[in-house]
Amino acid sequence: MRRLVFAALAAVSLSAGASGAPLEAYGQLPNIDDVAISPDGKSLAYVTLHDGQQVVIVASLDEHKFLAAVRADKVRGVDWADSDNLLITASTSAPAIGVIAPRQEWNEVELLNVSTKRQIPLLQNAHGKGDDDAAMNVISAPPEVRQVDGHAVVFLTGISFVNSDGVATLFKYDVNDARTHAILVGAPGTQGWVIDSAGNPVAREDYDESQQLWRVKTHTDGGWHDAYTRPSAIDTPQIMGLMPDGAALVIALPEADDIELNLADNSTTTTKDLGTDYNSIVRDPATHRIAGTVHFGHLTAYRFLAPADQRAWHSVVDAFDGQNVELVSWSTDRKRIVVRVDGPRDGATYQMIDMGTHQASVLGPVYKGIERTDVAPVSYISYHAADGLVIPAYLTLPRDREAKSLPLVVLPHGGPQASDGPEFDWMAQAIASRGYAVLQPEFRGSTGRGWSFIQAGYGEWGRKMQSDLSDGVRYLASQGVIDPRRVCIMGASYGGYAALAGVTLEHGVYRCAVAVAGVSDPKEMLKWERHRADRSDSLVMRYWKRFMGADDLDDPKLEQISPMAHVAAADAPVLLIHGKDDTVVPIAQSEDMADALKAAGKPVRFVKLDGEDHWLSRSETRLRMLTEAVAFLEANNPPN
């Protein structure tokens, strides 16, 4: 496969640096992100940066020219309605206007007509089914597009108010009449709808909190009736999508094989087609039905249901010499495919594959200023925890240094029911660029490795989920890769909790801890969640109590796993970093921890990020976080 440079879209030049890329290159938001190819394969949309501000760009692939540019903030995704209309989803941290509700992250969607440059907020003037039923200008699920009678229709799950109560509502925006209509209003507990390829709502997902019952309803005899129910106190099933023939709905069940729900007669059968260890689903660009699955391991692996798709994908992967290749977007006819490639030959880049000519065009680097020679090598390893459980992990080693007696930073992921992946990780790579080895353990409770692995994490906050991390330190020390006297821990969200627990609940392992938006007091965190849910018992509360191993808010086990309750035992300096607008973990978790550490006479620094959310969504504050964290690591655990 011949490689071409498509400089028209890259619009950047990479600077070489013998000592590695500067932190600014890692700390900024991606230079190119959220890449989406138009259905006809002729245009490309992506998010880039201009003076630190996100800009959505639309460009012609064949004519090599820009078609539209729109400034945006906190973009969460771009997708095409049709080849002339682009959907842009963005979020803001704020209370909803006119609604008494806790501050949270609200997603909004607008349509950009590429030809006219007109921008249309799709739910701004929408109404519910009744004339007096107002609707919020927010969505609770990504927009879905279907071709109906030859033109695009956008389906949006939003919220309308019926008798002053917010209810999930399905809206429809038809590009032909440029109006948004509410077509279905759910019941209390409705989560969303499944739309078939013709634009018909064929299933509805509900959760009844009072009965702790999960339901799928199908539309028969003029109404919505139960097709499948399952008691679900905590782990609800998940609708994955329609099978390729559209006749059955795939439902992923906790602790069991996936099932297919036949939409004609509501019968169920076990399906083995998708397997049980996948991380996500691939959808057909034309029908939006399930096309395959994605698996994280040493490299990102795809299993397509159609043999032709699998052969085509193998031809793409084979062209990149063992580098990590991710499917990002593909045209309706599958002739043009956008991929992200991560590896030593290409660095981290977006590329477009023309399946007709078998050529790859480099669209641009994911991060401006990071050469492929700056990318630190990543390996997929495993080690045994103290109880014998095998823990997979990603290990990033600094370039041009012998893998012997290195300083180490343990970087656990958030969630905790989540996972890392083999792609370029800006935080891990930034730390490795300063001379550290970086260990990212997939501790018990992580996803993508089956339900038994998740279950192994139940009740293990601050316990085996924590020792899984330090067991990784001991393993690397036994191999001679790292110096066990030169180890720090850093993490965000749950990873931030793990960092704090690493120096309060464990001792003698870490020289310092960096907690970004971390939980410091599990009991207060549960109280906050209870207040948000406005009830003492909810699925979210039950979920957290199970992972924390607590029966109720007065359970003494919460204090046993609380870094806040053990500040007097902290044996290393702590850096706390938190966004002021965090709606997932309240900033009080870091404020109170900082006060408690100071009162106990422990070394602590607290950095407040004004205007920042839980996900570090802005370049300025993301860079400040990284700069503060690396300076702290270097001061307390010098890399040389």
DAMO-V925515 format. One record per backbone hydrogen bond with DSSP energy under -0.5 kcal/mol. NH is the residue of the N-H (numbers start at 1). CO is the residue of the C=O. E is the energy in kcal/mol with one decimal. If there is no record, write none. Layout:
NH|CO|E / NH|CO|E
This chain:
2|358|-0.7 / 4|360|-3.2 / 6|4|-0.6 / 6|362|-1.5 / 7|5|-1.0 / 9|6|-1.0 / 10|6|-0.9 / 11|7|-1.8 / 20|17|-1.9 / 25|22|-1.3 / 26|22|-0.7 / 26|23|-0.7 / 27|23|-2.9 / 28|24|-1.5 / 31|366|-2.7 / 32|366|-1.2 / 33|47|-1.8 / 36|45|-2.9 / 38|43|-2.6 / 41|38|-2.0 / 44|59|-2.7 / 45|36|-2.8 / 46|57|-2.0 / 47|33|-3.0 / 48|55|-2.8 / 50|53|-2.4 / 53|50|-1.7 / 54|72|-0.5 / 55|48|-2.6 / 56|70|-3.3 / 57|46|-3.0 / 57|55|-0.6 / 58|68|-2.6 / 59|44|-2.6 / 60|65|-3.4 / 61|42|-2.9 / 62|42|-0.7 / 64|60|-0.7 / 65|60|-0.7 / 67|58|-3.5 / 68|58|-1.7 / 70|56|-2.3 / 72|54|-2.6 / 76|89|-3.3 / 77|89|-1.4 / 79|87|-2.1 / 81|85|-2.8 / 82|85|-1.4 / 85|82|-1.1 / 86|112|-2.8 / 87|79|-4.0 / 88|110|-2.8 / 89|77|-2.9 / 90|88|-0.5 / 90|108|-2.3 / 91|74|-1.7 / 92|106|-1.8 / 94|92|-0.9 / 94|104|-2.0 / 99|96|-1.8 / 101|99|-1.1 / 104|94|-1.0 / 106|92|-2.8 / 106|104|-0.7 / 107|139|-0.6 / 108|90|-3.1 / 110|88|-2.1 / 111|120|-2.9 / 112|86|-3.4 / 113|111|-0.6 / 113|118|-2.8 / 114|84|-2.4 / 114|112|-0.8 / 115|84|-0.5 / 117|113|-2.2 / 120|111|-2.8 / 122|109|-1.7 / 122|120|-0.6 / 123|109|-0.5 / 124|121|-0.7 / 126|123|-0.9 / 128|133|-4.3 / 133|130|-1.3 / 134|132|-1.0 / 135|126|-0.8 / 136|159|-2.8 / 138|136|-1.2 / 139|107|-2.5 / 140|157|-2.8 / 141|157|-0.7 / 144|155|-2.3 / 146|153|-2.3 / 148|146|-0.7 / 148|151|-2.9 / 151|148|-1.4 / 153|146|-2.5 / 154|173|-3.3 / 155|144|-3.6 / 156|171|-2.3 / 158|156|-0.8 / 158|169|-3.0 / 159|138|-0.5 / 160|167|-2.3 / 161|134|-2.7 / 162|160|-0.6 / 162|165|-2.5 / 163|161|-0.6 / 165|162|-1.7 / 167|160|-2.9 / 169|158|-2.4 / 170|184|-3.0 / 171|156|-3.2 / 171|169|-0.6 / 172|181|-3.1 / 173|154|-3.1 / 174|172|-0.5 / 174|179|-1.3 / 175|152|-1.9 / 175|173|-0.6 / 177|174|-0.6 / 178|174|-1.8 / 179|174|-0.7 / 181|172|-2.6 / 183|170|-3.1 / 183|181|-0.5 / 184|170|-1.5 / 186|168|-3.1 / 190|187|-2.4 / 191|205|-3.5 / 192|205|-1.2 / 194|203|-2.8 / 195|193|-0.5 / 196|200|-2.7 / 199|196|-1.8 / 202|194|-2.7 / 202|200|-0.6 / 203|194|-1.1 / 204|217|-2.6 / 205|192|-2.8 / 206|215|-2.2 / 207|189|-1.9 / 208|213|-3.1 / 209|207|-0.9 / 212|208|-1.2 / 213|208|-1.9 / 214|230|-2.6 / 215|206|-2.5 / 216|228|-2.6 / 217|204|-2.9 / 218|225|-2.3 / 219|202|-0.6 / 220|218|-0.9 / 220|223|-2.2 / 223|220|-1.8 / 225|218|-2.4 / 225|223|-0.6 / 227|216|-3.4 / 228|216|-1.7 / 230|214|-2.3 / 232|212|-2.7 / 236|234|-1.0 / 238|252|-2.2 / 240|238|-0.6 / 240|250|-2.5 / 241|250|-1.0 / 243|248|-2.6 / 246|243|-2.4 / 249|261|-2.5 / 250|241|-3.2 / 251|259|-2.8 / 252|238|-3.2 / 253|251|-0.6 / 256|253|-1.4 / 259|251|-2.5 / 260|269|-3.2 / 261|249|-3.1 / 262|260|-0.7 / 262|267|-3.1 / 263|247|-2.4 / 266|262|-2.2 / 269|260|-1.7 / 271|258|-2.2 / 279|294|-3.6 / 280|294|-1.2 / 282|292|-2.7 / 284|289|-3.2 / 288|284|-2.0 / 290|242|-3.1 / 291|282|-3.5 / 292|282|-1.5 / 293|303|-2.0 / 294|280|-2.5 / 295|301|-2.7 / 301|295|-3.0 / 303|293|-2.2 / 304|302|-0.5 / 305|291|-2.8 / 306|291|-0.6 / 307|305|-0.5 / 309|306|-0.5 / 310|306|-2.0 / 311|307|-2.5 / 312|308|-2.2 / 313|309|-2.5 / 314|310|-2.4 / 315|311|-1.8 / 316|312|-1.4 / 317|313|-2.7 / 318|314|-2.6 / 319|315|-0.6 / 319|316|-0.9 / 320|317|-1.9 / 321|318|-0.9 / 323|320|-1.9 / 324|342|-2.6 / 325|323|-0.5 / 326|340|-2.5 / 328|338|-2.7 / 329|338|-1.7 / 331|336|-2.5 / 332|39|-2.0 / 333|39|-0.5 / 334|331|-1.7 / 337|353|-2.3 / 338|329|-3.6 / 339|351|-3.1 / 340|326|-2.3 / 341|349|-2.9 / 342|324|-2.6 / 343|347|-2.1 / 347|343|-2.3 / 349|341|-2.4 / 349|347|-0.6 / 350|364|-2.6 / 351|339|-2.9 / 352|361|-2.8 / 353|337|-3.6 / 354|352|-0.5 / 354|359|-2.7 / 355|335|-2.9 / 355|353|-0.8 / 356|335|-0.6 / 358|354|-2.0 / 359|354|-1.1 / 360|2|-2.0 / 361|352|-2.8 / 362|4|-2.3 / 363|350|-2.5 / 363|361|-0.6 / 364|350|-1.3 / 366|348|-3.1 / 367|348|-0.5 / 370|367|-1.3 / 371|369|-0.7 / 374|371|-1.7 / 375|371|-0.5 / 375|372|-0.9 / 379|395|-2.5 / 381|379|-0.7 / 381|393|-2.6 / 383|391|-1.7 / 385|389|-3.1 / 388|385|-2.1 / 391|383|-3.4 / 392|390|-0.6 / 393|381|-2.2 / 394|440|-2.0 / 395|379|-2.8 / 396|394|-0.5 / 396|438|-2.8 / 397|377|-2.1 / 397|395|-0.5 / 401|398|-0.9 / 404|402|-2.8 / 405|480|-2.3 / 406|481|-2.7 / 408|486|-2.7 / 409|437|-2.3 / 410|488|-2.6 / 411|439|-3.3 / 413|441|-0.5 / 416|414|-0.5 / 418|416|-2.4 / 426|424|-0.6 / 429|425|-3.0 / 430|426|-1.9 / 431|427|-2.1 / 432|428|-2.5 / 433|429|-2.1 / 434|430|-0.5 / 434|431|-1.2 / 435|432|-1.9 / 436|431|-1.2 / 437|407|-3.0 / 438|396|-2.8 / 439|409|-2.0 / 440|394|-2.7 / 440|438|-0.5 / 441|439|-0.6 / 442|392|-3.1 / 443|441|-1.2 / 445|453|-1.7 / 446|443|-1.8 / 447|418|-2.0 / 454|450|-1.3 / 455|451|-3.1 / 456|452|-1.4 / 457|454|-2.0 / 458|455|-1.7 / 459|546|-1.1 / 460|457|-2.2 / 461|547|-1.7 / 463|460|-2.1 / 465|460|-1.6 / 466|460|-0.6 / 467|463|-2.6 / 468|464|-2.0 / 469|466|-1.2 / 470|466|-1.3 / 471|467|-2.6 / 472|468|-0.9 / 473|469|-1.3 / 474|470|-2.3 / 475|471|-2.1 / 476|472|-2.4 / 477|473|-2.1 / 478|474|-2.1 / 479|475|-1.4 / 480|477|-1.2 / 481|476|-1.7 / 482|476|-1.0 / 483|406|-2.5 / 484|482|-0.7 / 486|483|-2.6 / 488|408|-2.3 / 489|512|-1.9 / 490|410|-2.9 / 491|514|-2.1 / 492|412|-0.6 / 493|516|-2.5 / 495|492|-2.0 / 497|493|-1.8 / 498|494|-2.6 / 499|495|-1.8 / 500|496|-2.0 / 501|497|-3.0 / 502|498|-1.8 / 503|499|-0.6 / 503|500|-1.0 / 504|500|-0.8 / 505|501|-2.0 / 506|501|-1.6 / 511|487|-3.9 / 513|573|-1.8 / 514|489|-2.3 / 515|575|-2.8 / 516|491|-2.9 / 516|514|-0.6 / 517|515|-0.6 / 517|577|-3.2 / 519|493|-0.8 / 520|518|-0.5 / 525|521|-2.3 / 526|522|-2.3 / 527|523|-2.0 / 528|524|-2.1 / 529|525|-2.2 / 530|526|-2.5 / 531|527|-2.2 / 532|528|-2.2 / 533|529|-2.3 / 534|530|-1.1 / 535|530|-1.5 / 542|538|-2.8 / 543|539|-2.4 / 544|540|-2.2 / 545|541|-2.5 / 546|542|-2.0 / 547|543|-1.9 / 548|544|-2.6 / 549|545|-1.2 / 550|545|-2.3 / 555|552|-1.6 / 558|555|-1.8 / 559|555|-0.5 / 560|556|-1.5 / 561|557|-1.3 / 562|559|-1.1 / 563|561|-0.6 / 564|520|-2.4 / 566|562|-0.6 / 566|563|-1.1 / 567|564|-1.1 / 569|566|-1.5 / 570|567|-1.6 / 571|503|-1.8 / 573|511|-0.7 / 574|603|-1.9 / 575|513|-2.6 / 576|605|-3.2 / 577|515|-2.5 / 578|607|-2.1 / 580|609|-2.8 / 581|612|-2.2 / 582|579|-1.4 / 589|586|-2.1 / 590|587|-1.2 / 591|587|-2.4 / 592|588|-2.8 / 593|589|-0.9 / 594|590|-2.5 / 595|591|-2.0 / 596|592|-2.4 / 597|593|-2.5 / 598|594|-2.2 / 599|595|-2.5 / 600|596|-1.6 / 601|598|-1.6 / 602|597|-2.9 / 605|574|-2.0 / 607|576|-3.1 / 608|606|-0.5 / 609|578|-2.9 / 610|608|-0.8 / 612|609|-1.4 / 616|613|-0.8 / 622|618|-2.5 / 623|619|-2.7 / 624|620|-1.7 / 625|621|-2.5 / 626|622|-2.3 / 627|623|-2.9 / 628|624|-2.7 / 629|625|-2.6 / 630|626|-2.7 / 631|627|-2.2 / 632|628|-2.0 / 633|629|-2.5 / 634|630|-2.8 / 635|631|-1.9 / 636|632|-2.0 / 637|633|-2.5
